[in-house]
Amino acid sequence: MEITDDKLLKIALITSLIGLIGLIIFTPSIEVKKVEIQDINRGMIDEEVSIDCVVSDVKASASKSSYFLTINDGTGQMSLIIFESQLAQLEDNGIDVESYKGKK
């Protein structure tokens, strides 16, 4: 069997279409994992997780370009940093970070 440019092109197009169809089918089923603070560890770096918690403290940096939040979910507490780029997105959506103190 001789492989020609036309055959390679057809194979490439078919595998690309199969891959795209797979992405379309499986993407909606990918969900963010819901965890408790006590279950978070260093092995989870760069993972997106969801935590049902209360913001117990909000502190702005000296330049007010970042915020330091303390969150608590009943199993533990941890610090969370909102950097300038994310802060700009929140403000564009009308969200005031300081108003979340004591709220879920």
C-alpha positions as CSV (number, residue, x, y, z in Angstrom):
1,M,0.0,0.0,0.0
2,E,1.4,3.3,-1.1
3,I,0.8,6.3,1.1
4,T,0.3,9.4,-1.0
5,D,-0.2,13.0,0.0
6,D,-3.9,12.7,-0.6
7,K,-4.2,9.7,1.7
8,L,-2.2,11.5,4.4
9,L,-4.4,14.6,4.1
10,K,-7.6,12.4,4.4
11,I,-6.2,10.6,7.5
12,A,-5.2,14.0,9.1
13,L,-8.6,15.5,8.4
14,I,-10.5,12.4,9.8
15,T,-8.4,12.3,13.0
16,S,-8.8,16.0,13.5
17,L,-12.6,15.7,13.1
18,I,-12.7,12.8,15.6
19,G,-10.7,14.9,18.1
20,L,-12.9,17.9,17.7
21,I,-16.1,15.9,18.1
22,G,-14.6,14.2,21.2
23,L,-13.8,17.7,22.7
24,I,-17.4,18.9,22.0
25,I,-18.9,15.8,23.5
26,F,-16.7,15.6,26.7
27,T,-16.1,19.2,27.5
28,P,-19.5,19.8,29.1
29,S,-19.0,16.9,31.4
30,I,-15.7,18.2,32.9
31,E,-16.6,19.8,36.2
32,V,-14.6,21.6,38.9
33,K,-13.9,19.3,41.8
34,K,-15.6,20.3,45.1
35,V,-13.3,19.9,48.1
36,E,-13.0,20.9,51.7
37,I,-10.1,22.9,52.9
38,Q,-8.8,20.0,55.0
39,D,-8.4,18.0,51.8
40,I,-6.3,20.5,49.9
41,N,-2.6,19.6,49.6
42,R,0.5,20.6,47.6
43,G,-0.3,17.9,45.0
44,M,-3.3,20.0,44.0
45,I,-1.3,23.0,42.7
46,D,-2.7,24.3,39.4
47,E,-6.0,22.3,39.9
48,E,-9.3,24.2,39.8
49,V,-11.4,23.4,42.9
50,S,-14.6,24.7,44.4
51,I,-14.9,25.4,48.1
52,D,-18.1,26.2,50.0
53,C,-16.8,28.6,52.6
54,V,-17.2,31.9,54.4
55,V,-14.8,34.8,53.9
56,S,-13.7,35.5,57.5
57,D,-11.2,38.3,56.7
58,V,-10.4,40.7,53.9
59,K,-7.2,42.8,53.8
60,A,-6.0,45.0,51.0
61,S,-2.3,45.3,50.1
62,A,-0.6,48.6,50.8
63,S,-1.1,49.6,47.1
64,K,-4.7,48.2,47.0
65,S,-3.7,46.3,43.9
66,S,-4.1,42.9,45.6
67,Y,-6.3,41.5,48.4
68,F,-5.6,38.8,51.0
69,L,-8.6,36.8,52.1
70,T,-9.0,34.3,54.9
71,I,-11.6,31.7,54.1
72,N,-13.1,29.1,56.4
73,D,-15.3,26.1,55.6
74,G,-15.7,24.5,59.0
75,T,-12.9,21.9,58.3
76,G,-10.1,24.4,58.3
77,Q,-9.1,27.9,57.1
78,M,-6.6,29.1,54.5
79,S,-5.4,32.3,53.0
80,L,-6.3,33.3,49.5
81,I,-4.7,36.0,47.3
82,I,-6.5,37.9,44.6
83,F,-4.0,39.5,42.3
84,E,-4.3,42.7,40.3
85,S,-5.4,41.0,37.1
86,Q,-8.2,39.1,38.7
87,L,-9.2,42.1,40.8
88,A,-9.6,44.1,37.6
89,Q,-12.0,41.4,36.2
90,L,-14.0,41.4,39.4
91,E,-14.3,45.2,39.4
92,D,-15.4,45.2,35.8
93,N,-18.2,42.8,36.8
94,G,-19.2,45.2,39.6
95,I,-17.9,43.0,42.4
96,D,-16.4,44.7,45.5
97,V,-14.1,42.3,47.2
98,E,-14.2,44.1,50.6
99,S,-18.0,43.5,50.8
100,Y,-17.5,39.7,51.0
101,K,-16.2,39.8,54.6
102,G,-18.4,37.5,56.7
103,K,-20.3,36.2,53.6
104,K,-20.4,32.9,51.7
